[in-house]
């Protein structure tokens, strides 16, 4: 583990003060031992993946932060199912599947998160989501390690039993369909091009900042409310895609939250919609 680690280095927003301690387990066994020992000491460890959906306080956190970056591995079983450890990037998992002629994870190739985080929030994009391809996950619960089925995961829109119950994902198994590696690769390239065209990938962000309201899109509501480019300190509503809040340089957590409050208030006033944050704020 390391002491006083700047959380800005471990989040896609590039925002956040220091974590008092950060641990880097190398596999599921180390993760289980670490979490169990921490809890036995009365600690409440926070497990993170690539930090693509997290906004940390400027003051940092006093908690033990457990980073899954070294829990990275993929395997193919005899039934043709792909199993990936929690810290494996979605992009790497999608490429692994493509190389083995397995389709279904193309949507995940451009999502910058980890497998564990993706299961936790049922990540999705371009009509695909984790719920469509996952078979099971091995998780650490307060009662111990369990293999839970897709149904037990209760995957919904940006929600899961993992999130609701405070479980820790150790690995996940996906059932995919046979396909042409070249066609799968072409689909991933097409989605990547669409992302580059429509999303502000040149700036640090957490992706979509607000959840999609029923029957509408957050970005469209923000644009209709005249908030394209709205800025608070170093944080701004993206000029390219109003669903993104970006770090123009030197943005603080306080900047982002102040901008969020202003956007929510104006959108509510002008459209009647209550926007809900998709990102998780950790203080």
C-alpha positions in Angstrom: 0.0 0.0 0.0 1.0 3.7 -0.3 0.3 6.7 1.9 -1.2 10.0 1.0 -1.9 9.1 -2.6 -3.5 12.0 -4.7 -6.8 10.6 -5.8 -6.7 12.9 -8.9 -4.2 10.5 -10.3 -6.6 7.6 -10.1 -9.8 9.2 -11.5 -10.8 10.1 -15.0 -11.9 13.6 -13.8 -8.4 14.3 -12.5 -9.9 15.8 -9.3 -9.5 14.8 -5.7 -7.2 15.3 -2.7 -5.1 12.5 -1.0 -6.3 9.1 0.2 -4.7 8.5 3.6 -3.8 5.0 2.4 -4.3 3.2 -0.9 -3.8 -0.6 -1.3 -3.2 -2.5 -4.5 -4.2 -6.2 -4.1 -2.9 -8.4 -6.9 -5.7 -11.0 -7.0 -9.0 -12.0 -5.5 -7.4 -13.8 -2.5 -5.4 -10.7 -1.5 -8.6 -8.6 -1.9 -10.6 -10.9 0.4 -7.9 -10.9 3.1 -7.4 -7.1 2.9 -11.1 -6.3 3.1 -11.8 -8.8 5.9 -8.8 -7.5 8.0 -9.8 -3.9 7.4 -13.4 -4.6 8.4 -12.2 -6.5 11.5 -10.3 -3.3 12.5 -13.5 -1.3 12.1 -12.5 0.3 8.9 -14.8 1.0 5.9 -12.6 0.4 2.9 -13.6 2.0 -0.5 -12.9 -0.2 -3.5 -12.3 1.6 -6.8 -11.6 0.5 -10.4 -10.5 3.0 -13.0 -12.2 5.8 -11.2 -14.3 6.8 -14.2 -17.5 7.5 -12.3 -16.1 9.0 -9.1 -15.7 12.6 -7.9 -13.5 12.9 -4.8 -13.5 15.7 -2.3 -10.7 18.3 -2.6 -9.7 17.5 1.0 -9.3 13.8 0.1 -10.6 11.0 2.2 -9.4 9.4 5.5 -10.6 6.0 4.4 -8.5 3.1 3.1 -9.0 3.1 -0.7 -8.5 -0.3 -2.4 -7.5 0.0 -6.0 -8.1 -3.0 -8.2 -5.8 -2.0 -11.0 -3.5 -5.0 -10.5 -6.4 -7.5 -10.5 -6.2 -7.7 -14.2 -6.7 -11.0 -16.2 -9.0 -12.7 -18.7 -9.6 -16.3 -19.4 -11.7 -18.4 -21.8 -13.4 -21.6 -20.5 -14.3 -24.7 -22.5 -17.9 -23.5 -22.9 -16.6 -20.3 -24.7 -17.4 -18.0 -21.8 -15.0 -15.1 -20.9 -14.1 -14.5 -17.3 -12.3 -11.3 -16.3 -11.0 -10.1 -13.0 -12.5 -7.0 -11.4 -9.6 -4.6 -12.3 -9.5 -5.6 -16.0 -10.4 -2.8 -18.3 -13.6 -3.2 -20.3 -11.6 -2.3 -23.4 -9.1 -5.1 -22.8 -12.0 -7.6 -22.1 -13.7 -6.6 -25.3 -10.5 -7.0 -27.4 -9.9 -10.4 -25.7 -13.4 -11.5 -26.8 -12.9 -10.1 -30.3 -9.6 -12.0 -30.7 -11.4 -15.2 -29.8 -14.3 -14.6 -32.3 -16.8 -13.7 -29.6 -19.4 -10.9 -30.1 -21.4 -9.0 -27.6 -18.9 -6.7 -25.9 -18.4 -4.3 -28.7 -20.4 -1.6 -26.9 -18.0 -1.9 -23.9 -14.8 -1.3 -25.9 -14.9 2.5 -25.6 -16.1 2.6 -22.0 -13.1 3.6 -19.9 -14.1 1.7 -16.8 -13.1 -1.6 -15.2 -15.1 -4.9 -15.1 -15.8 -4.5 -11.4 -17.1 -1.0 -11.8 -19.1 -1.9 -14.9 -20.9 -4.8 -13.0 -21.5 -2.5 -10.0 -23.3 0.1 -12.1 -24.5 -2.0 -15.1 -22.4 0.1 -17.5 -23.7 0.5 -21.0 -23.5 2.5 -24.2 -24.9 2.5 -27.8 -27.7 0.1 -27.0 -25.6 -2.4 -25.0 -25.2 -3.0 -21.3 -23.5 -5.5 -19.0 -26.9 -7.1 -18.1 -27.2 -8.4 -21.7 -24.0 -10.4 -21.6 -23.1 -11.3 -18.0 -23.7 -14.8 -16.6 -22.5 -14.6 -13.1 -20.0 -12.8 -10.8 -17.9 -13.8 -7.9 -18.3 -11.3 -5.1 -17.3 -10.7 -1.6 -20.3 -10.2 0.7 -20.3 -9.7 4.5 -20.9 -13.4 4.8 -18.0 -14.4 2.6 -17.2 -15.1 -1.1 -20.2 -16.1 -3.2 -20.9 -16.8 -6.9 -24.0 -14.9 -7.8 -26.1 -15.4 -10.9 -27.3 -12.7 -13.3 -30.7 -12.7 -11.6 -29.2 -12.2 -8.1 -27.2 -9.3 -9.4 -30.5 -7.4 -10.0 -29.0 -5.3 -12.8 -31.0 -2.2 -13.6 -30.3 1.3 -15.1 -27.0 2.2 -13.5 -27.8 0.0 -10.5 -27.2 -3.5 -9.1 -27.3 -5.6 -6.0 -23.5 -5.0 -5.8 -24.1 -1.3 -5.3 -27.1 -1.7 -3.1 -25.5 -4.3 -0.7 -22.0 -3.1 -0.7 -20.6 -6.2 -2.2 -17.1 -6.3 -3.8 -16.7 -7.8 -7.3 -13.8 -10.1 -7.7 -14.5 -11.4 -11.2 -17.3 -11.6 -13.8 -18.2 -14.2 -16.4 -19.7 -13.2 -19.8 -21.5 -15.4 -22.3 -21.0 -14.2 -25.8 -22.0 -15.2 -29.3 -19.7 -16.6 -32.0 -18.8 -14.0 -34.6 -16.2 -12.9 -37.2 -13.2 -11.3 -35.5 -12.9 -8.9 -38.4 -16.5 -7.9 -38.3 -16.4 -7.5 -34.5 -13.3 -5.3 -34.8 -15.0 -3.2 -37.5 -18.0 -2.6 -35.2 -15.7 -1.5 -32.4 -13.8 0.9 -34.7 -17.2 2.4 -35.9 -18.3 2.9 -32.3 -14.9 4.5 -31.4 -15.2 6.9 -34.3 -18.7 7.9 -33.2 -17.4 8.5 -29.7 -14.6 10.7 -31.0 -17.1 12.7 -33.1 -19.7 13.3 -30.4 -17.9 13.2 -27.0 -15.3 15.7 -25.5 -12.6 13.1 -25.1 -9.9 15.7 -25.1 -10.9 16.8 -21.6 -10.9 14.9 -18.3 -14.5 14.0 -17.3 -16.6 11.2 -15.8 -18.6 10.6 -19.0 -22.3 11.2 -18.7 -22.7 13.3 -15.6 -26.5 12.9 -15.1 -28.7 9.9 -15.3 -31.1 9.8 -18.3 -34.5 11.0 -17.3 -37.5 8.8 -18.2 -38.5 9.6 -21.8 -35.7 12.2 -22.4 -32.0 12.8 -22.4 -30.1 14.9 -19.9 -27.8 16.5 -22.5 -30.8 17.7 -24.5 -32.5 19.2 -21.5 -29.3 21.0 -20.5 -28.8 22.4 -24.0 -32.5 23.5 -24.3 -31.9 25.4 -21.0 -29.2 27.5 -22.6 -26.4 25.9 -20.5 -24.0 24.8 -23.3 -20.5 25.9 -22.2 -21.7 27.1 -18.7 -18.7 27.3 -16.5 -17.8 27.4 -12.8 -14.1 27.8 -12.0 -12.3 25.1 -14.0 -15.5 23.0 -14.6 -17.8 23.4 -17.6 -20.7 21.9 -19.4 -19.1 20.6 -22.6 -19.5 22.6 -25.7 -19.5 19.4 -27.7 -21.9 17.3 -25.6 -24.0 18.9 -22.9 -24.4 15.7 -21.0 -20.7 15.9 -20.0 -19.2 18.1 -17.4 -15.5 18.5 -18.1 -12.4 19.6 -16.3 -10.9 22.5 -18.4 -7.8 22.5 -16.2 -7.5 22.9 -12.5 -11.1 22.2 -11.7 -11.9 21.4 -8.1 -14.6 19.2 -6.6 -16.2 22.4 -5.3 -16.3 23.8 -8.9 -18.0 20.7 -10.2 -20.6 20.5 -7.5 -21.4 24.2 -7.8 -21.9 23.9 -11.5 -24.0 20.8 -11.0 -26.3 22.6 -8.6 -26.7 25.5 -11.0 -27.5 23.2 -13.9 -30.0 21.2 -11.9 -31.8 24.4 -10.7 -32.0 26.0 -14.2 -33.1 22.8 -15.9 -35.8 22.3 -13.2 -37.0 25.8 -13.7 -37.1 25.7 -17.5 -38.2 22.2 -18.2 -39.6 20.7 -15.0 -37.2 17.8 -15.0 -35.2 16.9 -11.9 -31.7 15.8 -13.0 -30.0 13.1 -10.9 -26.3 12.7 -10.8 -25.0 9.5 -12.4 -21.5 10.0 -10.9 -20.7 9.1 -7.3 -19.4 11.9 -5.0 -17.0 10.6 -2.3 -16.2 12.9 0.6 
